[in-house]
Each structure stands twice: as C-alpha cells, then as structure tokens.
Amino acid sequence: METVATVVDKLKEFTRSTQYFAQSFLSRRRDSNHHSPIEILKRLQREAFSDIMKLRDRQDKVERILTFYKPSKGNPFEEASTHVRGKVDVLGGFFIVDGVDVHKLDVLKRSGIRPGINAGFTFETAVREKDIFLAGFTASEKGQGDSFGGPLLLTKVFYRAHLRDWFSAVAIPMGARCRDVEVAADSHQERALTDYSEFGPPLLNQHSDSAIGIMVRKSNVVASLAQFVSGLRTQVHPAGITLSLSTFGQVVWQLSRSTKLSLLGMHQVSRSSSQRISLGALAFPVSPFRRNRISEVSTVDDSSTSPEGHVADGSIALMFNSELDENTRIGGWIETRNSDPGYFQWSVTMRDTPEEEFGWGFSLGGSQQGRKSWDHFQVETFLNLNFGKRFKVQPALMYVMDESTQFSALMLRSSWSL
C-alpha cells in the first residue's frame, strides 16, 4: 500500500511540474510577443487612429457651432483682392506740312491721331469670385487740351456680374464706352497709334456718361446689347442742354478657333433743349401729361420753330479678326452711317507684337463718300521695341492724304506700365 501511495504522489508531482513548465513557457512567449517591434507598432497605430478620430469629431462639432453663429449674408467684398495698375502713355510726332491752318488741323483730327500724355490708375477688385468691380482714375487724357498734366480725377466706374456661364450683365455709372460692353474680338486689346489702326471701328470709342448692358453666349455665337445715356452730368450751356440716348448691339460668330466675324450697330437719339435749367447729375424730368397739353393747343408741330428737337443717327459696322499664331494677328473693319449710307470708313491692320521681343505692325485705312475717289487715305507702319515687361517704345511712320492735303509724319510712342 505504501508503494502505491508513493507512486501516486510521484505522479501528482510530475503533473504539477509539467503544468508549471507549460504555463511558464506560454507566459514567456506572450511576453516576448508583447514586446516585439511589430506588436508595438500595431498598438501605437491603433492608439493614434483612435486619437485622430476623437480630434476629427471635435473639429466637426466646432465647425457646426461656427456655421450656426455665422451670418447668412456676408459682405461680398470680404477677402477680395484688389489689383492696382498704372500706365503712362506718351505720343508725339513731327508733321511735315507746309504751314498749319484750320483745315490741316481738321485733317489731323480725322486721321485719328491723339498726341499727348495719357496717365492714370486702375483699381480692379474681384467680387463673388467671378464678378469684377473696376474704378479708373485719370490725371490727363489725350485730346483734352494742350496741358501736360492735371488733377487725378475719377473717370470710370465699372461692374461686371457673371450671373451664369452663358449670361452676364454690365453696369457703368461713369465713363462708359461702347468698347466696355463689346464682345472682345481681340483678346490682347492693345492701344493703337490712331483710330484707323485699332482692331475695331470708331463707334467702339464713342464716350458716354452711363450704360447698362447684357451679354449672352450660346455655342459659337455671342450677343451683346447695351443702353447708353449722355448729358446727365453736362454743365448747363447758354445754348441749352443736350440729352443723348444710344442703343448698342453686337453679334459675334466664331467661324473657327482663331477667327471671328462681328456685326455691330448703334442707334442714337439726341434731344436738344433751349432750357437752361438742370436738376443735377443723374436727375432729369419726366412729363407724362405734356403731349396732351400740347395737342390741346396745336395739332401741328413745326420742328423749325420748336425750341426742342430730336436728331436720330447711328452706325453699322462689320469687323473681322483672326489670330495667325500666338503673336501675329490680322483684322479689318468697315463702318457706315445711317444718316449717310454713301459714306463709309474702312481699315485693315496686321501686327506681330510678341512680349519682350521685337515686333512690328502695318495698317491701311481711309474713307469714301459715294462714287468719289478716296476722301481720306492713310498708311501706318511701326516697330515695337520692348525693354522688359513694363516699358516699350514704338517709332512709326505715317502718310496721310485727305482730298488736296497731304503730309507725312514721324511718330514716337512710349508706354510705361506699373
């Protein structure tokens, strides 16, 4: 019996020692796995992911709180960047003429030459990402007298709103021109030496006081329509007050990727009054009962004796522009007046003016009255010398023939931009 008891005790001790050894082996293995680099990286990754999710939840809560307390309508000019541009443009020349008289001065004006200094600044601000607000200040302007300077005056206020991808609107309370509402047929829009060498007919350079317009795009056709008002800020003259209303329209066909054909038109109605009373800027009287009162006095109105008269006029033009390559462009236009269909002006211009490189330009233009020979004809050619990105010089030669008057000119133009 003692032998059996001894064997049983030894078996129990062997079982306990085996169990202890197994537990010790498994424990050491778990500890070694727990302290291995892979397990440490996995544990750190789990902890970092948990912390990131907690931070993200807190950020979402803060953003929701800020959105709740943010006003629904903010200032459209908030965080808007303003670009300031300055430019000084000087044009002078030597005119080879036999004396100077009133007729030669008129020929010079009909040639579209604008000698003088044009200096100004433009402030352009982006509003609502796609809209543009522009204010222009001019110190002196070509064709405004013989002075070389003057005070800095606000001459243009412009706002363009892109309401849709295919629709935009323009409002110009001050300093409106037809070129401001034009569908830009030439993307470069460089200032030319004369009106004849511009990439566009003279009606685009007509000045007005105020204007509103719209532009519609569809496929390869773009249309623009605008209404201009002149005379609202004109000072009272002894001869009276003149109020002019003009309607401008343009349709552009994209014939190819680099070629465009444009049809432009303007209808202008001017109303002259012998009255010397003005209500001030942007204010004019409206008399809805005036027609009835006049009809009671007389049924016949003689315009020759009436102190007020209406004059209607207008122009129609056809314009062609094409880009031969990145820097070379060719364009032409022809314009006629509604009051005198036999009179028309025309021009053909070609330019190669790369940036920061040598360039050149050539232009032919003139006007004709009926079946006569050319009433006016002129030729221009110029070189374009760039000195960096902000300064350039354009020496030019010009020949003008206007009926019996002929003269040549050596022109020099310099432009400095800020």
LINMOTA-V541763 format. One record per residue. N is the residue number from 1. RES is the residue in one letter. SS is DSSP state (2 for helix, 1 for strand, 0 for the rest). PHI is phi in radians with two decimals (999 if undefined). Layout:
{{N RES SS PHI} {N RES SS PHI}}
This chain:
{{1 M 0 999} {2 E 2 -1.14} {3 T 2 -1.13} {4 V 2 -1.11} {5 A 2 -1.12} {6 T 2 -1.14} {7 V 2 -1.11} {8 V 2 -1.11} {9 D 2 -1.10} {10 K 2 -1.14} {11 L 2 -1.12} {12 K 2 -1.08} {13 E 2 -1.12} {14 F 2 -1.15} {15 T 2 -1.14} {16 R 2 -1.15} {17 S 2 -1.17} {18 T 2 -1.13} {19 Q 2 -1.10} {20 Y 2 -1.14} {21 F 2 -1.14} {22 A 2 -1.13} {23 Q 2 -1.10} {24 S 2 -1.13} {25 F 2 -1.14} {26 L 2 -1.16} {27 S 2 -1.13} {28 R 2 -1.13} {29 R 2 -1.19} {30 R 2 -1.12} {31 D 2 -1.14} {32 S 2 -1.19} {33 N 2 -1.18} {34 H 2 -1.16} {35 H 0 -1.70} {36 S 0 -1.32} {37 P 2 -1.04} {38 I 2 -1.10} {39 E 2 -1.13} {40 I 2 -1.12} {41 L 2 -1.11} {42 K 2 -1.10} {43 R 2 -1.14} {44 L 2 -1.13} {45 Q 2 -1.13} {46 R 2 -1.10} {47 E 2 -1.17} {48 A 2 -1.13} {49 F 2 -1.08} {50 S 2 -1.11} {51 D 2 -1.14} {52 I 2 -1.10} {53 M 2 -1.12} {54 K 2 -1.13} {55 L 2 -1.12} {56 R 2 -1.11} {57 D 2 -1.10} {58 R 2 -1.15} {59 Q 2 -1.10} {60 D 2 -1.08} {61 K 2 -1.14} {62 V 2 -1.14} {63 E 2 -1.11} {64 R 2 -1.13} {65 I 2 -1.15} {66 L 2 -1.15} {67 T 2 -1.13} {68 F 2 -1.16} {69 Y 2 -1.57} {70 K 0 -1.31} {71 P 0 -1.12} {72 S 0 -1.23} {73 K 0 -2.10} {74 G 0 -1.76} {75 N 0 -1.29} {76 P 0 -1.15} {77 F 0 -1.56} {78 E 0 -1.15} {79 E 0 1.05} {80 A 0 -1.53} {81 S 0 -1.71} {82 T 1 -1.92} {83 H 1 -1.84} {84 V 1 -1.86} {85 R 1 -2.21} {86 G 1 -2.19} {87 K 1 -2.63} {88 V 1 -2.12} {89 D 1 -2.09} {90 V 1 -2.14} {91 L 1 -2.33} {92 G 1 -2.47} {93 G 1 -2.98} {94 F 1 -1.95} {95 F 1 -1.81} {96 I 1 -1.55} {97 V 0 -2.33} {98 D 0 -1.65} {99 G 0 1.47} {100 V 0 -2.19} {101 D 0 -2.42} {102 V 2 -1.15} {103 H 2 -1.11} {104 K 2 -1.14} {105 L 2 -1.14} {106 D 2 -1.14} {107 V 2 -1.11} {108 L 2 -1.07} {109 K 2 -1.21} {110 R 2 -1.18} {111 S 0 -1.30} {112 G 0 1.35} {113 I 0 -1.46} {114 R 0 -2.16} {115 P 0 -1.24} {116 G 1 2.40} {117 I 1 -2.04} {118 N 1 -2.18} {119 A 1 -2.24} {120 G 1 -3.01} {121 F 1 -2.23} {122 T 1 -2.26} {123 F 1 -1.93} {124 E 1 -2.09} {125 T 1 -2.15} {126 A 1 -1.50} {127 V 1 -2.08} {128 R 0 0.93} {129 E 0 1.21} {130 K 0 -1.90} {131 D 1 -1.38} {132 I 1 -2.30} {133 F 1 -2.04} {134 L 1 -2.32} {135 A 1 -2.26} {136 G 1 -2.01} {137 F 1 -2.08} {138 T 1 -2.19} {139 A 1 -1.58} {140 S 1 -2.69} {141 E 0 -2.37} {142 K 0 -1.12} {143 G 0 1.39} {144 Q 0 -1.91} {145 G 0 1.88} {146 D 0 -1.72} {147 S 0 -1.30} {148 F 0 -1.75} {149 G 0 -3.04} {150 G 0 3.09} {151 P 0 -1.22} {152 L 0 -1.38} {153 L 1 -2.09} {154 L 1 -1.33} {155 T 1 -2.01} {156 K 1 -2.62} {157 V 1 -2.27} {158 F 1 -2.38} {159 Y 1 -2.45} {160 R 1 -2.08} {161 A 1 -1.97} {162 H 1 -1.63} {163 L 0 -1.36} {164 R 0 -2.45} {165 D 0 -1.12} {166 W 0 -1.89} {167 F 1 -2.46} {168 S 1 -2.52} {169 A 1 -2.31} {170 V 1 -2.29} {171 A 1 -2.28} {172 I 1 -2.26} {173 P 1 -1.20} {174 M 1 -2.58} {175 G 0 1.26} {176 A 1 -1.41} {177 R 1 -2.37} {178 C 2 -1.08} {179 R 2 -1.15} {180 D 2 -1.22} {181 V 0 -1.90} {182 E 0 -1.28} {183 V 0 -1.32} {184 A 0 -1.05} {185 A 0 -1.37} {186 D 0 -2.12} {187 S 0 -1.23} {188 H 0 -1.52} {189 Q 0 0.90} {190 E 0 -1.45} {191 R 0 -1.32} {192 A 0 -1.64} {193 L 0 -1.22} {194 T 0 -2.34} {195 D 0 -1.18} {196 Y 0 -1.27} {197 S 0 -1.61} {198 E 0 -1.29} {199 F 0 -1.46} {200 G 0 2.85} {201 P 0 -1.23} {202 P 2 -1.08} {203 L 2 -1.11} {204 L 2 -1.24} {205 N 2 -1.67} {206 Q 0 -1.21} {207 H 1 -1.68} {208 S 1 -2.46} {209 D 0 -1.42} {210 S 1 -2.38} {211 A 1 -2.83} {212 I 1 -2.35} {213 G 1 -2.76} {214 I 1 -2.32} {215 M 1 -2.44} {216 V 1 -2.18} {217 R 1 -2.10} {218 K 1 -2.70} {219 S 0 0.97} {220 N 0 -1.79} {221 V 1 -2.19} {222 V 1 -2.24} {223 A 1 -2.18} {224 S 1 -2.32} {225 L 1 -2.45} {226 A 1 -2.55} {227 Q 1 -2.11} {228 F 1 -1.95} {229 V 1 -2.29} {230 S 1 -2.23} {231 G 0 1.77} {232 L 0 -1.27} {233 R 0 -1.92} {234 T 0 -1.23} {235 Q 0 -1.21} {236 V 0 -1.15} {237 H 1 -1.87} {238 P 0 -1.00} {239 A 0 -1.40} {240 G 1 2.13} {241 I 1 -2.08} {242 T 1 -2.09} {243 L 1 -1.97} {244 S 1 -2.13} {245 L 1 -2.06} {246 S 1 -2.25} {247 T 1 -2.01} {248 F 1 -2.04} {249 G 1 -2.46} {250 Q 1 -2.62} {251 V 1 -2.24} {252 V 1 -2.08} {253 W 1 -1.87} {254 Q 1 -1.52} {255 L 0 -1.22} {256 S 0 -2.59} {257 R 0 -1.10} {258 S 0 -2.11} {259 T 1 -2.21} {260 K 1 -2.35} {261 L 1 -2.16} {262 S 1 -2.18} {263 L 1 -2.05} {264 L 1 -2.13} {265 G 1 -2.71} {266 M 1 -2.47} {267 H 1 -2.11} {268 Q 1 -2.15} {269 V 1 -2.16} {270 S 1 -1.93} {271 R 1 -2.17} {272 S 1 -1.75} {273 S 1 -2.29} {274 S 0 -1.42} {275 Q 0 -1.22} {276 R 0 -1.89} {277 I 0 -1.77} {278 S 0 -2.20} {279 L 0 -1.43} {280 G 0 1.92} {281 A 0 -1.17} {282 L 0 1.01} {283 A 0 -2.50} {284 F 0 -2.61} {285 P 0 -1.35} {286 V 0 -2.22} {287 S 0 -2.11} {288 P 0 -1.26} {289 F 0 -1.78} {290 R 2 -1.20} {291 R 2 -1.11} {292 N 2 -1.13} {293 R 2 -1.19} {294 I 2 -1.24} {295 S 2 -1.15} {296 E 2 -1.26} {297 V 2 -1.41} {298 S 0 -2.66} {299 T 0 -1.69} {300 V 0 -2.09} {301 D 0 -2.04} {302 D 0 -1.64} {303 S 0 -1.15} {304 S 0 -1.24} {305 T 0 -1.77} {306 S 0 -1.28} {307 P 0 -1.22} {308 E 0 -2.13} {309 G 1 -2.46} {310 H 1 -1.96} {311 V 1 -2.14} {312 A 1 -1.90} {313 D 1 -2.71} {314 G 1 3.12} {315 S 1 -2.53} {316 I 1 -2.26} {317 A 1 -2.46} {318 L 1 -2.15} {319 M 1 -2.28} {320 F 1 -2.28} {321 N 1 -2.43} {322 S 1 -2.58} {323 E 1 -1.81} {324 L 0 -1.28} {325 D 0 -2.64} {326 E 0 -1.10} {327 N 0 -2.05} {328 T 1 -1.72} {329 R 1 -2.36} {330 I 1 -2.33} {331 G 1 -2.70} {332 G 1 -2.72} {333 W 1 -2.66} {334 I 1 -2.48} {335 E 1 -2.33} {336 T 1 -2.35} {337 R 1 -1.75} {338 N 0 -1.20} {339 S 0 -1.29} {340 D 0 -2.52} {341 P 0 -1.09} {342 G 0 -1.32} {343 Y 1 -1.75} {344 F 1 -2.60} {345 Q 1 -2.07} {346 W 1 -2.61} {347 S 1 -2.87} {348 V 1 -2.30} {349 T 1 -2.31} {350 M 1 -2.36} {351 R 1 -2.38} {352 D 1 -2.36} {353 T 0 -2.21} {354 P 0 -1.25} {355 E 0 -1.29} {356 E 0 1.07} {357 E 0 -2.43} {358 F 0 -1.24} {359 G 1 -2.47} {360 W 1 -2.67} {361 G 1 -2.72} {362 F 1 -2.55} {363 S 1 -2.58} {364 L 1 -2.15} {365 G 1 -2.81} {366 G 1 3.10} {367 S 1 -2.53} {368 Q 1 -2.53} {369 Q 1 -2.03} {370 G 0 1.12} {371 R 0 -1.61} {372 K 0 -1.18} {373 S 0 -1.26} {374 W 1 -1.05} {375 D 1 -1.22} {376 H 1 -2.52} {377 F 1 -2.59} {378 Q 1 -2.59} {379 V 1 -2.21} {380 E 1 -2.28} {381 T 1 -2.55} {382 F 1 -2.54} {383 L 1 -1.94} {384 N 1 -2.06} {385 L 1 -1.97} {386 N 1 -1.71} {387 F 1 -2.01} {388 G 0 1.46} {389 K 0 -1.60} {390 R 0 -2.05} {391 F 1 -2.40} {392 K 1 -2.56} {393 V 1 -2.23} {394 Q 1 -2.22} {395 P 1 -1.35} {396 A 1 -2.51} {397 L 1 -2.04} {398 M 1 -2.49} {399 Y 1 -2.23} {400 V 1 -2.20} {401 M 1 -2.25} {402 D 1 -2.27} {403 E 0 0.93} {404 S 0 -1.59} {405 T 1 -1.76} {406 Q 1 -2.37} {407 F 1 -2.79} {408 S 1 -1.98} {409 A 1 -2.58} {410 L 1 -1.89} {411 M 1 -1.83} {412 L 1 -2.45} {413 R 1 -2.18} {414 S 1 -2.29} {415 S 1 -2.31} {416 W 1 -2.28} {417 S 1 -1.93} {418 L 0 -1.84}}
